[in-house]
Amino acid sequence: MNYDCNKLADLLFPNVTGTVAELEEKYPDRGLKEGARVTRFAPSPTGYLHIGAFYTALVNILTADVSGGKAYLRIEDTDKKREIADGVSAIIDGFKDFGIEFSEGVTGFNSECGDYGPYTQSKRAEIYHIVAKQLVKDGLAYPCFCSSEELTELRAQQEKDGALITGYFGKYAKCRELTLEEIEKNLKDGKSYVLRFRSQGDEEKKIAFDDMIRGKIEMPENVIDEVLLKSDGIPTYHFAHICDDHFMRTTHVIRAEEWLSSVPKHIAIFKACGFKVPKYAHLSQVMKLDEDDGNKRKISKRKDPEAAVSYFFEAGFPRESILEYLFTLINSNFEDWRRANPKESVFAFPFNLKKMSPSGCLFDLVKLNDVSKNVISVMDADTVYKYIAEWAEKYDEEFFKVFTANPQRSRDMVNIDRESPKPRKDLAKWSEVKEYFAYMFEEYHTPAFDLPENIQKEDAKAILESYPEVYSDSDDKDVWFSKIKDLCEPLGFTPNVKEYKKNPELFKGHVGDVSTVIRLAVTGRKNTPDLCSIMKLLGKDTVKTRINAIVNSL
Ligand code: GLU
């Protein structure tokens, strides 16, 4: 171009008086200690928090935390098509459900904190325009008046030419060579325009950069004259995030791998603006196995309810379980660390960005269930009680009333086989509690007695008739069990399982069969946590009523 770029800049941005130098001063270096990393989570306000996005956020938070740095939350709302009204609160609430609050950036609908704001892109127009004006002054950006029809033609032409690269570049970039007079005329005619980057890239040359997860990457230089400002003056993601990451003093850009291919473009724009290029880490996608074809695929908002983190909270997974599981995906040495540090918070884990896998990790609901069973099994009864009550209050009001009607009893119920060296690992989520402990509440208990195959009806009846006579609420576990043993011999069973195994033909069954009959009559289940504790909580009267009802039905 052979015109005065300053003139063009003033023509395009007559009202922009601020300078890049002023911005540099306004948003100074953070002065953090050597090695401290500044990261960001930068979602669009789509009104929900995707599990994969949360995973990305978590990695950003951990990267900052382990280095004594800072992670902040920025809202990228330049794409109005993706935005929904107050799409921010759902994101903030999603983090709150995990007990996470950002100490810098957007903190809620229309609220934020920190010295590097505003943290919402739609409030940063002035900054983008100052940088854009400087690029025009430097001859590195120009207005493009091409209509969408012209752009469609251009694509068709490129196809016809068999161009390997498609887009607005080189000889196809018509407006790149407009004279100042032509530009002035277009502006006078009121033609709308976008502001394009004047790429200096050479398609024959390669650019190399280090990705902290993927290592050294080489790609062809960017040649595309990317749009920086759309016709309404709103920046594109490419341009906005560059200005933001620079003036928010981001040291590490950690984001989804879908952005990897844009890195040459981003580096070129960073450099054109005179900004230091941040370090990059591109996270592989969180995938799932498709239920139909078994292939790995992205977790999709449209198809998969588990795409939104709210799904997991609604299902009643405690936040500790979801975090615990995500950490197993984040660093493969997490599980070893956990074994050595069973009681620590996950946030004490010495996370290492470089140990992340460059290939997609698989989000497996079955594994999450297993992890959650472990996590819940080591919680104390007070915590479990509190979590169940909180969950039920929000998602199952009727159960909330039943569960909290007698708090001590419910607490003792969830404490059965808990707070012991070998706790029971049954519950994976709070939504299972109602069904799991149904027999503990008259509201949910359905009497059922499926006679075990190896027991005759008369024998079951005989057991159930004799047992209430000896049962007492005040018996401790040993006495309780010895009473069941004592029932055995008179009824033709043996209290000794080994003896039974040696000579099964001599007995009707063993003590295990006798207690199964009692368990079935009292709870309707073959398997339950410790029956003695269950019976104590139910109380003698309920135990006897339930047993009598079964006897009468046999
Ligand atoms: N707003 C972008 C997105 O939602 C963020 C990409 C980035 O982290 O730079 O994908």
Boltz pocket constraint, residues with backbone or C-beta under 6 A from the ligand:
constraints:
  - pocket:
      binder: B
      contacts: [[A, 40], [A, 41], [A, 42], [A, 43], [A, 44], [A, 76], [A, 237], [A, 241], [A, 254], [A, 255], [A, 256], [A, 259]]
      max_distance: 6.0
